Amino acid sequence: MGMLNLVLSNISRKPATRLYPFEIREPFKEFKGRLVFDPENCILCGICQKKCPADAISVTKADKTWELNVFRCIMCTECVNGCPKECLSVSNERPKTGAKETIKVVVPIVEKPKANTPKAESSKAASSK
Amino acid sequence: MTTIIPFGPQHPVLPEPIALKLEIDDDVIVGVLPSLGYVHRGLETFVNTKDYNQTTYICERICGICSALHGITYTRAVEKLFDVEIPERAQYIRVIVGELNRLHSHILWLGLFADGFGFESLFYECWKYREGVYDVLERITGNRVIHSISKVGGVTTDLTKEYIDITLKMLDTLEPQIQNIEKVFVNNYTVKKRLVGLATMSKQLAYEAGTAGPTLRGSGNAIDVRNTSDWDIYKDLGFKTCVEDGGDCYARTKVRINELYESIKLIRNAISKLPNGEIATPVKGTPTGEAIMRTEQPRGEVVYYVKGNGTRKLERLKIRTPTFANIPSLLLTLPGAKLADVPIIVLTIDPCISCTER
């Protein structure tokens, strides 16, 4: 009579589901929701583009842009682990419904002066700080 | 006079499209003709455009239910090709996530099966329990369906103390819940009337038809890749193959329920024996040669064949999935059955058509 017990105990129990739009489950802190790009330290090396299995990231050195196609991204976090400057991180928030397909960021990269004169070297050190 | 009626590709009991042309005489089936190919995606060719590590993510997307085990099998095959040893801790984490994967897959199947024979509240009950497993997997790996735990050379996420605690806590609540639903599946009069003696396959027939997984073990063949292949960890963890002798739908259900307990035992043993150390070794190179790897998935034995040609990309990837091996058993057991029993018989092989067609 296992089934009858299950059904009877379910009558007196609270529903197992949530009343969705009014009661939203907070995402777990480990949940891979979306990529967060911090252009501050980016050197446009393009490693994230090479590592991406879904071809979601494109880095253009000429225009100094970093572009992410949110719909293609599969949240594997290969780029996050591969980034040498730790510009990429994961947030546990989902991309909002109706969000734009692509995120385009212009990277404020500091032009590296050629390191043949001592003067140029000092200015490079200053810029990296 | 016989009539041909189509079963599928769209049918209430089938989550995925497979078409069976049933030749019926009055109410009894006399012939079956399957037709596949509705969800072919060409993933085996697609891997030629990606490198070794990126291919892991494609292999995981072959199937949503056994995604972790697809990834694990692929990475083990590639590691065999590279001839690298991965850290022991990584191997244990793979076993833990793989068995969690099997847990939720079998509970999903039990729910679908209950729905197939008309026990709707049992169906919801099973899927309610499955959410607990999914929550743990989501917390460990960060993803709900495609876990991406395995990478070439190790695993992506470490199993910290916090995750071990939530896993053990989940198993402690899940075990009595499974015992609850087991009573219904095993002892209920209606269920037994419906399943016992249905679509019986003898031990010899199941072996000769080349079936795999619970379909094979439900007929009394003690063949499980976790025991027979070169994946030694399972032997250290005290794995015991679950076998039933009935050969009918009831026996296959019992095999799957026993495997749930076996998986819980394996996860507990693996956590208690979890060694310390690294979780991944760097793997570099462009290997040539070929490798074959077998793993036991929830539905049976999966075989991966990989061939490298000295570049960063695979030359050939070939996958033999368990459902493909189990479809011949349908053609052998369906003739003689009644039309009303077809949904149950089709469900007992646990068909995963996305795997089969890739």
Contacts between the chains, C-beta under 8 A, distances in Angstrom:
chain1	res1	chain2	res2	distance
A	2	B	180	6.6
A	2	B	181	7.6
A	2	B	183	3.4
A	2	B	184	4.4
A	2	B	187	6.7
A	2	B	188	6.7
A	3	B	119	7.1
A	3	B	121	7.7
A	3	B	122	6.6
A	3	B	184	4.9
A	3	B	188	6.1
A	6	B	121	6.9
A	6	B	122	7.3
A	6	B	125	6.0
A	6	B	180	6.6
A	6	B	181	7.7
A	6	B	184	7.1
A	7	B	121	5.7
A	10	B	121	6.9
A	10	B	125	7.8
A	16	B	128	4.9
A	16	B	131	7.9
A	28	B	135	7.7
A	28	B	138	5.9
A	28	B	139	5.1
A	30	B	138	7.3
A	30	B	139	5.2
A	30	B	140	7.5
A	30	B	141	7.9
A	30	B	142	4.9
A	31	B	138	6.4
A	31	B	142	5.9
A	31	B	143	7.9
A	32	B	142	4.1
A	32	B	143	5.8
A	51	B	54	7.8
A	53	B	50	5.9
A	53	B	53	7.9
A	53	B	54	3.6
A	53	B	55	7.9
A	53	B	57	4.5
A	53	B	58	7.2
A	54	B	57	7.5
A	74	B	57	6.3
A	74	B	146	7.4
A	75	B	142	7.6
A	75	B	143	6.5
A	76	B	57	5.4
A	76	B	148	5.4
A	77	B	142	7.7
A	77	B	156	7.7
A	78	B	53	7.5
A	78	B	54	7.7
A	90	B	142	7.5
